[in-house]
């Protein structure tokens, strides 16, 4: 997905909490900025939304 997403692009991923922890680690490892948000169901729901931003790499 990193090769498809352009710099300045954003990805929204909705999944369970166990998967989100792993995805957040992977996203940070490839240099994306991540934000974990609650769904409309509230903070006690079993699902979360992971928002990832890919920034322009500077040399």
Buried (B, 14 or more C-beta within 10 A) or exposed (E): EEEEBEEEBEBEBEBEEEBBEEBBEEBEEEEBEBEBEEEEEEEEEEEBBBBBBBEEEEE
